[in-house]
Amino acid sequence: MNSWQPHLPEATDLSQIDLLAGGTLPNVWVNRWRRYPDNNVIHDPEQGWVSGGTLLSRSETTARRLAHAGVLPGERVLLSASSSLELVIAHVAALRLGAVVIPTNGAYRAEEVAHVVSDARPRVAIVEQPEWREWIHATDPNVISTDPSVELDDGPALSLDGVETDGAALIGYTSGTTGRPKGAVLTHGNLLSSVRGLEIAWRWTSKDILILALPLFHMHGLGVGLHGSLTVGGRAVLLPDFDADQVLDSIKKFGATMFFGVPTMYGRLLNSEKVSQLGDLRLCVSGSAPLSAEVHRKIYDSAGQHILERYGMTETAMLVSNPYEGERRPNSVGFPLPGVEVRIEGDPPEIQVKGPNVFKGYWERQEENLSAFDGGWFRTGDLGAIDSDGYLAITGRAKELIISGGFNVYPKEVEDVIVEHEAVQECAVVGVSDEEWGEAVVAFVVATRDVDSAELRNFVGERLAHYKRPQNTYRVDSLPRNALGKVQKHRLIDLF
């Protein structure tokens, strides 16, 4: 399945499509900011509109500081903060320097932060959470920690923007079979080709204004929302937190044309009396988790907006999208984006992909990299089906991954924490269908005493990010197992 036709404007000359035009993300951005230094690019909630010329000069200053602190091309910079101008500048500066950014979820707790730091070994950590500095120092005293404004000593002028297309740009941590997150290494070419494909498919231009309420540690917010806006020369309005009324008010205030969200956000937008404001946008995109057909219909009934659902992963950036022109089918993610090939392989039928957007492997995970690919095709772990019209639907997951509120939760990581509880002897964590979150994390425990949901939620919340906490806990006499002793989680899910 590699037909891009549903995404291409009429009379498109395929020979003119260059998904790597510009070579790297910072080269594209810097060249545009030099040509149009007065054009507004980012709206910060506190500082207002910021021009390309300002981003150019301030990112150069920050890059000099990072280099003076010892960051060399290819070394890692951990980045974790709420959406702000300072975060954008730090991110751009690190990429211009040739460093590899590790975007990290600010909801992580001490054990999760320690894992990322010990695994990726960053030279500098740019974080806004005060407690993180203590955790990072305890893990590796050699890591230099600073806040998002990067108040480090200035360094001398240096050459920037020299990284190659195949140079590493990001390490995105995602759940793995061991239960501990593993780092997917994405190159500038991976990220740039994905954005170029979206630029074509979504008719994304410099005239667009995006309301960006997604976090900038996530591929949806960072790799699509921010990178896309900077690459096409559009404008992005940063909202550090999602608030339905604020999003809808911002559409009118800024004359916005686009909004990207996860299904949970669209569910909350439906509860606002101002939901009809979505009708003023030319494009609403949903991703990171399946959007129910009911929410899809209700948004159309309330705002006349057909949400465009797409499919991507940390390891691949964007892969598949419903068409901009043409039917946007509920319960479908559409057609491969330009440059992407998709096939359904095996039993059960797994979605496998390849293209310039697909990463080459996980950070220092040689054995897992061998099993992650099948003759050059990346094995997504998602199950799928292609209908007679060529639309791809995701029918399930070969892996146990739970997606709650757009965030990935790997059950084993949560289970490993729960069994540390003094009363718990065994446990199994599953995802169950939930109207608000898409899936809710639920724990079944064999315990020496009653352990209620609040107690276990708090226990896990002290050790893992809030979205990994079980929303409900059920005590059982034993966990159902097959003849080989493997826990049969489907039987637990059937209880719902």
ChimeraX attribute file (.defattr): number of C-alpha atoms within 10 A of each C-alpha:
attribute: neighborCount
match mode: 1-to-1
recipient: residues
	/A:1	15
	/A:2	17
	/A:3	15
	/A:4	19
	/A:5	16
	/A:6	21
	/A:7	24
	/A:8	20
	/A:9	14
	/A:10	8
	/A:11	6
	/A:12	11
	/A:13	9
	/A:14	11
	/A:15	6
	/A:16	7
	/A:17	14
	/A:18	13
	/A:19	22
	/A:20	20
	/A:21	14
	/A:22	16
	/A:23	17
	/A:24	27
	/A:25	29
	/A:26	26
	/A:27	21
	/A:28	18
	/A:29	22
	/A:30	21
	/A:31	14
	/A:32	19
	/A:33	23
	/A:34	12
	/A:35	11
	/A:36	14
	/A:37	17
	/A:38	13
	/A:39	18
	/A:40	20
	/A:41	24
	/A:42	26
	/A:43	21
	/A:44	19
	/A:45	14
	/A:46	8
	/A:47	10
	/A:48	12
	/A:49	16
	/A:50	17
	/A:51	17
	/A:52	24
	/A:53	20
	/A:54	17
	/A:55	25
	/A:56	20
	/A:57	14
	/A:58	17
	/A:59	23
	/A:60	23
	/A:61	19
	/A:62	27
	/A:63	31
	/A:64	25
	/A:65	21
	/A:66	27
	/A:67	20
	/A:68	15
	/A:69	16
	/A:70	13
	/A:71	22
	/A:72	16
	/A:73	19
	/A:74	16
	/A:75	19
	/A:76	25
	/A:77	29
	/A:78	25
	/A:79	26
	/A:80	26
	/A:81	23
	/A:82	21
	/A:83	22
	/A:84	20
	/A:85	22
	/A:86	20
	/A:87	22
	/A:88	20
	/A:89	24
	/A:90	27
	/A:91	27
	/A:92	25
	/A:93	28
	/A:94	30
	/A:95	29
	/A:96	27
	/A:97	27
	/A:98	26
	/A:99	27
	/A:100	28
	/A:101	27
	/A:102	27
	/A:103	22
	/A:104	21
	/A:105	20
	/A:106	18
	/A:107	17
	/A:108	20
	/A:109	19
	/A:110	19
	/A:111	15
	/A:112	18
	/A:113	20
	/A:114	18
	/A:115	16
	/A:116	21
	/A:117	22
	/A:118	12
	/A:119	14
	/A:120	19
	/A:121	18
	/A:122	23
	/A:123	21
	/A:124	21
	/A:125	25
	/A:126	24
	/A:127	23
	/A:128	19
	/A:129	15
	/A:130	11
	/A:131	11
	/A:132	21
	/A:133	20
	/A:134	14
	/A:135	18
	/A:136	22
	/A:137	15
	/A:138	13
	/A:139	19
	/A:140	16
	/A:141	12
	/A:142	13
	/A:143	19
	/A:144	19
	/A:145	23
	/A:146	17
	/A:147	20
	/A:148	23
	/A:149	15
	/A:150	21
	/A:151	11
	/A:152	16
	/A:153	12
	/A:154	15
	/A:155	15
	/A:156	9
	/A:157	12
	/A:158	10
	/A:159	10
	/A:160	18
	/A:161	16
	/A:162	15
	/A:163	22
	/A:164	15
	/A:165	19
	/A:166	13
	/A:167	20
	/A:168	25
	/A:169	28
	/A:170	24
	/A:171	25
	/A:172	22
	/A:173	24
	/A:174	19
	/A:175	18
	/A:176	18
	/A:177	15
	/A:178	10
	/A:179	16
	/A:180	18
	/A:181	19
	/A:182	23
	/A:183	24
	/A:184	22
	/A:185	26
	/A:186	28
	/A:187	25
	/A:188	25
	/A:189	26
	/A:190	30
	/A:191	29
	/A:192	29
	/A:193	28
	/A:194	30
	/A:195	28
	/A:196	22
	/A:197	28
	/A:198	23
	/A:199	18
	/A:200	19
	/A:201	24
	/A:202	20
	/A:203	15
	/A:204	23
	/A:205	16
	/A:206	13
	/A:207	12
	/A:208	21
	/A:209	24
	/A:210	28
	/A:211	25
	/A:212	28
	/A:213	24
	/A:214	25
	/A:215	22
	/A:216	28
	/A:217	21
	/A:218	21
	/A:219	24
	/A:220	27
	/A:221	19
	/A:222	20
	/A:223	21
	/A:224	22
	/A:225	26
	/A:226	23
	/A:227	22
	/A:228	26
	/A:229	26
	/A:230	24
	/A:231	24
	/A:232	20
	/A:233	24
	/A:234	20
	/A:235	28
	/A:236	27
	/A:237	24
	/A:238	25
	/A:239	21
	/A:240	17
	/A:241	14
	/A:242	15
	/A:243	14
	/A:244	21
	/A:245	16
	/A:246	13
	/A:247	23
	/A:248	22
	/A:249	15
	/A:250	17
	/A:251	22
	/A:252	14
	/A:253	9
	/A:254	14
	/A:255	14
	/A:256	23
	/A:257	21
	/A:258	21
	/A:259	24
	/A:260	23
	/A:261	23
	/A:262	22
	/A:263	26
	/A:264	20
	/A:265	20
	/A:266	23
	/A:267	21
	/A:268	15
	/A:269	21
	/A:270	18
	/A:271	11
	/A:272	12
	/A:273	12
	/A:274	17
	/A:275	20
	/A:276	18
	/A:277	20
	/A:278	29
	/A:279	18
	/A:280	17
	/A:281	19
	/A:282	15
	/A:283	22
	/A:284	19
	/A:285	19
	/A:286	25
	/A:287	21
	/A:288	23
	/A:289	23
	/A:290	24
	/A:291	24
	/A:292	15
	/A:293	13
	/A:294	12
	/A:295	18
	/A:296	23
	/A:297	16
	/A:298	16
	/A:299	22
	/A:300	16
	/A:301	12
	/A:302	16
	/A:303	18
	/A:304	15
	/A:305	21
	/A:306	23
	/A:307	26
	/A:308	25
	/A:309	29
	/A:310	25
	/A:311	26
	/A:312	20
	/A:313	16
	/A:314	21
	/A:315	24
	/A:316	26
	/A:317	23
	/A:318	28
	/A:319	27
	/A:320	26
	/A:321	28
	/A:322	28
	/A:323	25
	/A:324	20
	/A:325	13
	/A:326	9
	/A:327	12
	/A:328	20
	/A:329	19
	/A:330	21
	/A:331	18
	/A:332	27
	/A:333	26
	/A:334	27
	/A:335	29
	/A:336	30
	/A:337	30
	/A:338	29
	/A:339	20
	/A:340	24
	/A:341	20
	/A:342	22
	/A:343	18
	/A:344	19
	/A:345	14
	/A:346	9
	/A:347	8
	/A:348	13
	/A:349	18
	/A:350	22
	/A:351	26
	/A:352	22
	/A:353	24
	/A:354	20
	/A:355	21
	/A:356	20
	/A:357	26
	/A:358	26
	/A:359	21
	/A:360	19
	/A:361	19
	/A:362	21
	/A:363	18
	/A:364	14
	/A:365	12
	/A:366	11
	/A:367	9
	/A:368	15
	/A:369	14
	/A:370	11
	/A:371	10
	/A:372	18
	/A:373	17
	/A:374	12
	/A:375	7
	/A:376	12
	/A:377	17
	/A:378	23
	/A:379	18
	/A:380	19
	/A:381	17
	/A:382	19
	/A:383	21
	/A:384	22
	/A:385	18
	/A:386	18
	/A:387	10
	/A:388	7
	/A:389	8
	/A:390	15
	/A:391	21
	/A:392	27
	/A:393	21
	/A:394	17
	/A:395	16
	/A:396	15
	/A:397	17
	/A:398	16
	/A:399	13
	/A:400	19
	/A:401	19
	/A:402	24
	/A:403	22
	/A:404	24
	/A:405	19
	/A:406	23
	/A:407	18
	/A:408	16
	/A:409	28
	/A:410	26
	/A:411	22
	/A:412	21
	/A:413	19
	/A:414	24
	/A:415	20
	/A:416	15
	/A:417	15
	/A:418	26
	/A:419	17
	/A:420	13
	/A:421	14
	/A:422	10
	/A:423	15
	/A:424	19
	/A:425	14
	/A:426	17
	/A:427	24
	/A:428	22
	/A:429	25
	/A:430	24
	/A:431	23
	/A:432	20
	/A:433	13
	/A:434	12
	/A:435	13
	/A:436	15
	/A:437	21
	/A:438	21
	/A:439	21
	/A:440	24
	/A:441	25
	/A:442	22
	/A:443	25
	/A:444	23
	/A:445	25
	/A:446	20
	/A:447	20
	/A:448	12
	/A:449	10
	/A:450	14
	/A:451	17
	/A:452	12
	/A:453	18
	/A:454	13
	/A:455	12
	/A:456	20
	/A:457	19
	/A:458	14
	/A:459	17
	/A:460	21
	/A:461	19
	/A:462	15
	/A:463	18
	/A:464	21
	/A:465	18
	/A:466	15
	/A:467	20
	/A:468	26
	/A:469	25
	/A:470	25
	/A:471	14
	/A:472	15
	/A:473	20
	/A:474	15
	/A:475	19
	/A:476	14
	/A:477	10
	/A:478	13
	/A:479	19
	/A:480	15
	/A:481	12
	/A:482	8
	/A:483	6
	/A:484	6
	/A:485	9
	/A:486	10
	/A:487	15
	/A:488	13
	/A:489	17
	/A:490	10
	/A:491	12
	/A:492	19
	/A:493	14
	/A:494	8
	/A:495	7
	/A:496	7
